[in-house]
Amino acid sequence: MIDYGGKWCLPVMVGKEDGLLAIAGVWNNIMKVEAKTWIKGKRINSLMKGVPGNECYIRFRIDLWLGDTPLMFKWPRLFALERIKDCCVKDRVPASNEEILQLCCWDRSPVTSVEVAELVEYVNLLNGVVLSAAKDKWVWTPDGAGKFSTFSFKSLVSDDSSEDVLFSVKGPRWVPLKCRIFMWRLVLDRLPSREALRKRNILVGSDMCGLCGDGVESVDHLFSACSYSMGVWNRLSEWIKVPPIFAFSVYDLLEVHRGFEGEDKAKDIVRGLVLVACWAIWKARNDKIFSNGRGDFEDIFGEVRSLGFLWLKSRSKHRNLVWREWCNYPSYML
């Protein structure tokens, strides 16, 4: 363990995978958990904020030290032009306001309207920023004293009621329990995808997607990046009359119903249809692998409409559903 600007850090060995740096083992799992952990709508790493002083431990554009977001996200065009992307705060914050631009180190000068606009914001925000003569340090923002403690973290998590669970098997009730349990396993990455089987040293031959064959079959690829599943989401968005669904992960699919303009009953139907679509995609994947099925996205979407109609009509108060009206718009009865 080493003291790095007030943070105790453990040096780890990294290797290259497909030309990119990759952290192996337990630290990789820790980073994955950290990326999925949200408290009060914020990622856990955003609750630690740097207070720069006269040292070079806090990075100017990458670390959070000014405002509510790292400067690399606030000014992405300037970050792309930055020659030394991991420069520290001390290297970019001058002793006087007149030197702000003199300390910049660009690959080229900002010339486009967007780059110039970001540069103006950059100068305005840094005006008046004065570094102290103390050492760099990190503070835990939820605590008034800035000190992290287990009690402070536990209290913060206990108070957070909005992000307790990513998915609950309790609803929507019109979707069968087997389908809701499937979705729960999907969110936890507990489905036997080819990538998951390979990680458990189970030989499955190729680890490419069972539907499209264009990428490693992880749950995120199969349900969001696969060309077949993307076709299903496009057809579903047209059917329920929402903007095109662009999902980059399974978690994005859980938020589709929030973008639907309608009452809670209509959102419940949309949420249920997303679950049915995920179920149908997984079923089509299995049929194609084990039964030489077609795996066509139009067939998958047809399965979504059929199962949705059957389950909603037989498992809810909407006993008078009409198939023709249902095919035009699933929330027509509301």
N, C-alpha and C positions, 0 to 999 in steps of 0.2 A: 504494500500500500504506500502511496506517495501523497503528500499534501500539494494539491494543485489549486492554488488561489482560494483556499478555504474549503475545497471539495476533496474528500479522500477518494483517491482513484486507484484502481488496480490495473497495471499494464497487462494487456492480453495479446497473444499472438494472433495475427490475422493472416489469411491466405487469399489467393486469388481464385475466383470462380467465374468463368466466362469473361475474364478481363476486368472484373470488378473486385474490389476489396470485400471480403466476407468474414464475419466473425463467427467462429464455430462454437459448438457446444452450448453450455449453460448460459453464456452471455448473450448468445443469439436469442434464446428463449426469453431471457429477461427483457431484451429490447422489444420483442414481439408483444409481451404482456404490457410493457410500458406504452406502446403505441395504441393498444386497445383500451387502456384505462382512461376514462373520462370522469372528472369530478366537477359537478356544477357547470357542465357544458365546456370544460376546459381540459386539455390534456395535462397529465400530471407534471410533465416537464416544464410546462408554462407557469407553474406555481413557484418555481425557483427563479429568482431574478438576480442578475449581477449588479454589483455596485463597484464600478471601476475606480481605481486609484492611480498609483504611480507604478504599477506592475503591468505585465503583458499576459495575464492569464485569461482575460475575458475578450473574446473575439468580437470585433466591431460589427460585422454583418451577420454572423451565424448565431451568436448567443443572444439571449433576451436580456437587455439592460436598459433600453430606452423605449417607453411606450408599452403597448400591450402585445407586440409581435416582433420577432427578429427582423432586422432591417433588410435581410435578404428577401423576405416576403413582402415587405412594405414597398421596396423599390426593386423589383425583379430585373428591370432593364439595366439599372446601374450595377446590380450584382453581376450581371452577365458581362459588363464592360470591365469590372474590377480585375486587375491583374493578379493581385495577391488576395485571394478570396478568404483566407483564414487570418488576415491581419488583425492585430489587437486594437482595442479602443484607443490606447495611448498613441498609436501610429496615425490615427485619423482625426483625433480631436486636438485642435491647436491651442496654443496659449492665448491667442487673440483671434477675433472673428475674421480679421483680414486674411488670415492664413488658411482658411478652410479649404479653398480650392487648390492651394499650393501643395497640400498634403495628399491630394488624390493621386491615385496611380491607375490610369486607365489603359486599356489596350488601344483605345482611340477615344477622342473627345466625343461627348454626347452631341448628336446632331439632329436626330429626329424629334418631332414635337413631343412624343411621349417621354423620350429620354430627357429633354430639356425641362419638361414639366416636373419629372421626378427630381431633377437636379435642383430646381427652385425649392421644392419641398425639403430636399436634403439640406440646403443652406439655411433655410428658415428654421428648421427644427434644431440644427446644431448651434444656431446663434444663442449665446448665453449659457451653453453647456460648459461647465468648469469642472475639471477633475480635481479630486482632493489629493492631498499628499499622503494619505493613508494607503495601506495595502489593499489590493483587490479582494473583494469578498462576495459571498453569495448569501442571499437572504431568502427565507421561507415566507412568501408574501401573506399566506393566511394568518400568520402569527404577528401580533403587533410588535413584538420585539425582534422579529425576523429570524427566530431560532427554530429549527426543525426539532420536533419531538414526536415520539410514537403516539402520545396522548393527543397532540395537535392533529396529527393525520387521522387518527381514529375518530375524533370529534367531527372532523370535516366530512369523512365518509358517512358517518352516522346521520349527519344533518342533510346529506344529499338524497333527495327522494326521486329526482327526475331521471337518474341514470343507474338505478339499482340493478336492473336486469336488462339485457339486450333483447330478450324474447321470452315471453311467458306462454306456457302451453295452455293457459286458461282460456285464451280467446284467439280468434273469433270462434264461437261455439258451434256455428253451423258447419265448420270444417271438421271432419272426423279426427278423433284423438290420434290415430296412427299418423296422420298427415302433420299434425301439430308437433308430435314427438320427433318426427323426421326433421322438421324445420329447426327444432331445438338442437338436435344433433348437428345439423348443418351449420348453425351459428357457432357452435363450439368446435367446429372442424373435426367432428367425430364420424364422418362418413368414410367408408372404405374406398376413397378415390385412389387412383394409381399412385399418386405422389405420396399419400398417407401410407399405403401398403409398402412402398419402397423404403420409406423412412423406418418401417418396422422390420426391414430385411425380409420381406415376403416377395418372392420372385413372381412377377406378373408379365414377364416379357417386356414389351414396350410400355413406357410410362406416358406416352402421348395421349391426348384427349380421345376418349372413346367415340365422340360424336364427329368432331371436325378433323382431328388428327394433326392440328397445326400448333399445338402447344402442350406443355406438360400439364397433365390432368390434376390440377389442384381444384379445390371447391370454388375459389374465386374465379379461376379461368372457366370452369365448366358452366357456372351460373351467370357470369357477367361478360367474359371476354370471348367465349366461344361463338363462332358465327351463327350456329344454330340457335343458341339461347338468345343472342341479340335479335335474331329474326322473330323469336317468340315475343320478346319485350316490345319490339316495334309494333307487332300486330295487336298486342294487349293495350298499348298506349292509344292506338287508333280506336280500339273498341270502347275503352272506358273514357275516351275523350279527354286525355291529359297530354301535356307536352311530351315529346319523345323521351323514353326512359333511358338514361345513360348511367349505367351502374358500373362502378370500378371495383366493387367488392360486394360481398354478401350483405354487409351492413347498409349499403346504399339501398338495397331492395327493401329493407325493413322500413325505409322512410318514404316509399313511393306514395302511400296513402295520405301522407301529410301534405303533399302538393295537390291533392284533389280538392277542388272547390265544391263543397257540399256539406250536408249535415252529417252527424256522427254515424247514422245508420248506413249512409252511402259509403263513407270511409271504411266502415266495417266490411262491406262487400268487397271493396277494392283490396283491402288488406288480405281478405280471405282468398281472393283470386290470385294474388301474388304467391301465397302458399301453395295453392293448387298448381300454379305454373311451375314452381320449383319441383313439386312432386312429379309432375308430368315430364319434366326435363330429365330427372333422375331415372324415371321408369323407361323413357325412350333410350337413354344411354345404356341401361341394362339390356333392353331388348336388342339393341344393335350389336352389343358385344356377345351376348349369349344365345340369341335367337335369330341372328342375321336380319334384324329389323332394318327399316329404311332410315329412321332417325330424321325424317323431313320436318322442318320447323312448322310447316302448315299442318301436318298431322298432329304435331305436339299441341299447337294452338287449338285445333279442333277438339283434342282431348280435354283441354282446359275448359272450353265452353261447355262440353258435354258433362264433365264431372261437376263443374260449378253449378250448372242448372239442376242436375240430379240432387246434389247435396243440399243446395239452398232450398229447393222445393220440399224435400223430405225431412230436413232437419231444422227448419225455421218456421216462422209464422207466415211466410210467403207461399202459401199452398196453391195459389191460383196463378202461378207463373205461366206465361205463354211463351213457347219456344221461339216463335217468330219475333216477338218483341224483345225477348232476351238476346237474341243474336244481333239485334240492332243496337241495343244499349242496355247493359246489365242492371242499371239503377232506374229503369223506366217506371217501376211501380211506386217509387218514393215521391 
